[in-house]
Amino acid sequence: MGQTSSSGVKAHLETAQKTGILVLSNRKLAELPDLSSISKVVRTLDLSQNKLNVLPPTVCDLSNLKHLNLNSNKISNLPEETGSLTKLESLSLMSNLIVSLPASMSDLKHLKSVILSDNKITEFPLALCGLPQLDVVDLSGNHITVIPDGIDELQTVELNLNMNQISTISPSVAVCPRLKTLRLEENCLTLTSLPVELLVDSQVSLLCVDGNLFKMKEFEEVEGYAKYMERYTAVKKKMF
């Protein structure tokens, strides 16, 4: 186990056998211990705030894993085997060095939450499209420049793209069937970058666009704004 041998990891593994929860956060781990003894029982694995450069494919042998927290490491890529974690419901990789996601992510049909904020992603990960139970996707603080064609199959309810470099939005975003909240603050959008379809035809009832290349008063004058406000107001009324 190298650097992990003196960290009391064995006791944590024994506890995980009983609880299904393994927390090894903030332990300066540069590599993982052998997890084979808990591969069938662990449901929650917290490896946040360590020094991991890679996620070894052996993690993908955890056949009942539902929650995986890898926040604040130095991971640049996930193994293609990630798609074998078919029971995974939440994946958090905040503050890593992720550049892209493996195509096998499209096999994670139970995934509800994906947190990828503060990474190095340059292209929208279309592997997330088509996942039927997605509720939240957070891609804030990356280097994405385009919301591309093909996003129409994204099933998430909330999409956070704040603090990217987005200047182009495909009109197909308006087709996303469950998308209610779209956060686009602090990007590189002009008024002409906002598809009329997004305002008129989509399900989006909260569109956050502060901090782009236009003033909010100008946004209020674009075609379709009144239609968007009808949805916004209707949702607000239901809340109170």
C-alpha positions in Angstrom: 0.0 0.0 0.0 3.1 2.3 0.0 2.2 5.7 1.4 -1.1 4.5 2.8 0.2 1.7 5.1 0.8 3.9 8.1 -2.5 5.8 7.8 -4.8 3.5 9.7 -6.4 2.5 6.4 -6.8 -1.1 7.5 -9.2 -0.1 10.2 -11.2 2.0 7.8 -11.5 -1.0 5.4 -12.7 -3.2 8.2 -15.3 -0.6 9.1 -16.4 -0.4 5.5 -17.0 -4.1 5.5 -19.8 -3.4 8.0 -21.1 0.0 6.9 -20.6 0.0 3.2 -19.0 3.5 3.6 -15.2 4.1 3.1 -14.0 7.6 3.9 -10.3 8.2 3.2 -10.4 12.0 2.7 -7.5 14.4 3.4 -5.0 11.6 4.0 -2.3 12.7 1.6 -2.8 9.6 -0.5 -0.9 9.5 -3.8 -2.1 5.9 -4.5 -5.0 3.7 -3.3 -4.9 0.8 -1.0 -6.2 -2.6 -2.2 -10.0 -2.3 -2.2 -10.7 -5.9 -3.3 -11.9 -6.9 0.2 -14.8 -4.5 0.0 -15.5 -4.6 -3.7 -19.0 -6.1 -3.2 -20.1 -4.1 -0.2 -18.9 -0.5 -0.5 -21.6 1.9 -1.6 -20.0 5.2 -0.7 -16.3 6.0 -1.4 -14.8 9.4 -0.3 -11.3 10.0 -1.6 -11.5 13.8 -1.5 -8.6 16.1 -0.7 -5.7 13.7 -1.5 -2.9 13.7 -4.0 -4.2 11.2 -6.5 -3.0 11.7 -10.1 -5.0 8.8 -11.5 -8.1 6.8 -10.6 -7.0 3.1 -11.0 -9.3 0.9 -13.0 -9.7 -1.4 -9.9 -12.0 1.2 -8.4 -14.4 0.3 -11.2 -14.6 -3.2 -9.7 -16.7 -1.8 -6.9 -19.9 -3.2 -8.3 -22.3 -1.7 -5.8 -20.8 1.8 -5.6 -23.4 4.5 -5.6 -21.5 7.6 -4.4 -18.0 8.5 -5.4 -16.2 11.7 -4.2 -12.9 12.6 -5.7 -12.9 16.3 -5.0 -9.6 18.2 -4.7 -7.2 15.7 -6.2 -5.0 16.0 -9.3 -6.8 13.6 -11.6 -6.7 14.4 -15.3 -8.7 11.5 -16.7 -11.1 8.8 -15.7 -10.5 5.2 -16.9 -12.7 3.8 -19.7 -13.8 1.2 -17.2 -15.8 3.9 -15.3 -18.8 2.8 -17.3 -18.9 -0.5 -15.3 -20.0 1.4 -12.2 -23.5 0.9 -13.3 -25.1 1.6 -9.9 -23.4 4.9 -9.5 -25.8 7.8 -8.6 -23.4 10.6 -7.7 -20.0 11.5 -9.0 -18.1 14.5 -7.7 -14.7 15.6 -9.2 -14.6 19.2 -8.1 -11.2 20.9 -8.3 -9.2 18.4 -10.3 -7.4 18.5 -13.7 -10.1 16.6 -15.7 -9.8 17.3 -19.4 -12.5 15.0 -20.8 -14.8 12.2 -19.8 -14.6 8.6 -21.2 -17.3 7.6 -23.7 -18.3 4.8 -21.3 -19.9 7.4 -19.0 -23.0 6.9 -21.2 -23.5 3.5 -19.5 -24.1 5.1 -16.1 -27.9 5.0 -16.3 -28.5 5.6 -12.6 -26.4 8.7 -12.4 -28.3 11.7 -10.8 -25.5 14.2 -10.0 -22.3 15.0 -11.8 -20.1 17.7 -10.2 -17.1 18.7 -12.5 -16.6 22.3 -11.4 -13.1 23.8 -11.5 -11.4 21.5 -13.9 -9.8 21.8 -17.4 -12.6 20.6 -19.6 -12.7 22.4 -23.0 -15.6 20.5 -24.8 -19.0 19.8 -23.4 -19.1 16.1 -22.4 -21.8 14.7 -24.7 -21.3 11.3 -23.0 -23.7 12.7 -20.3 -26.5 13.1 -22.8 -29.1 10.4 -22.7 -28.6 9.5 -19.0 -32.2 9.2 -17.9 -32.0 10.1 -14.2 -29.7 13.1 -14.3 -30.9 16.0 -12.1 -27.8 18.2 -11.7 -24.7 18.7 -13.9 -22.2 21.2 -12.7 -19.5 22.2 -15.2 -18.8 25.7 -13.8 -15.2 27.0 -13.8 -14.0 25.1 -16.9 -12.9 26.2 -20.4 -15.9 25.2 -22.5 -16.5 27.5 -25.5 -19.5 25.9 -27.2 -22.8 24.3 -26.1 -22.9 21.9 -29.1 -25.4 20.2 -31.3 -26.3 16.9 -29.7 -27.1 18.4 -26.4 -30.8 17.9 -27.0 -30.7 14.5 -25.4 -29.4 15.8 -22.1 -31.9 14.9 -19.4 -30.7 17.0 -16.5 -32.9 19.4 -14.6 -30.1 21.9 -13.8 -27.1 22.7 -15.9 -24.4 25.0 -14.4 -22.0 26.4 -17.0 -21.0 29.5 -15.0 -17.4 30.8 -15.5 -16.6 29.2 -18.7 -15.7 30.8 -22.1 -19.0 30.0 -23.9 -19.7 32.2 -27.0 -21.9 29.8 -29.0 -25.1 28.0 -28.0 -26.7 25.4 -30.2 -30.5 26.0 -30.6 -30.9 22.3 -29.8 -30.5 23.2 -26.1 -34.1 24.3 -26.3 -35.1 20.6 -26.9 -33.7 19.3 -23.6 -36.8 17.7 -22.1 -36.2 18.3 -18.4 -34.0 21.3 -18.3 -35.4 23.9 -16.0 -32.3 25.8 -14.7 -29.5 26.9 -17.0 -26.7 28.9 -15.5 -24.5 30.8 -17.9 -23.0 33.6 -15.8 -19.6 35.0 -16.6 -19.1 33.6 -20.1 -18.4 35.3 -23.4 -22.0 35.5 -24.7 -23.4 38.3 -26.8 -27.1 38.9 -27.2 -27.0 37.2 -30.7 -25.4 34.1 -29.0 -28.7 33.4 -27.2 -31.0 31.3 -29.4 -34.5 32.5 -29.7 -35.6 28.9 -29.3 -34.1 28.8 -25.8 -36.3 31.7 -24.7 -39.5 30.8 -26.6 -39.6 27.0 -26.9 -37.6 25.5 -24.0 -38.6 24.3 -20.6 -36.1 26.6 -19.0 -37.7 28.8 -16.3 -34.4 30.1 -14.7 -31.8 31.4 -17.1 -28.9 33.1 -15.4 -26.8 35.3 -17.8 -25.2 38.0 -15.7 -21.6 38.8 -16.4 -21.6 38.4 -20.2 -21.0 40.8 -23.0 -24.3 42.7 -22.7 -26.2 44.6 -20.1 -29.2 42.9 -18.4 -31.4 45.8 -19.6 -30.5 44.8 -23.2 -31.3 41.2 -22.5 -34.8 42.2 -21.4 -35.4 43.6 -24.9 -34.5 40.6 -27.0 -37.0 38.5 -28.9 -38.5 35.8 -26.8 -37.7 37.4 -23.4 -41.4 38.0 -22.6 -42.1 34.3 -23.3 -39.3 33.2 -21.0 -40.6 35.5 -18.2 -44.0 33.8 -18.4 -42.4 30.5 -17.4 -40.2 32.3 -14.8 -43.2 34.0 -13.2 -45.3 30.8 -13.3 -42.7 28.9 -11.4 -42.3 31.7 -8.8 -46.0 31.7 -8.2 -46.0 27.9 -7.5 -43.2 28.4 -4.9 -45.2 30.9 -2.9 
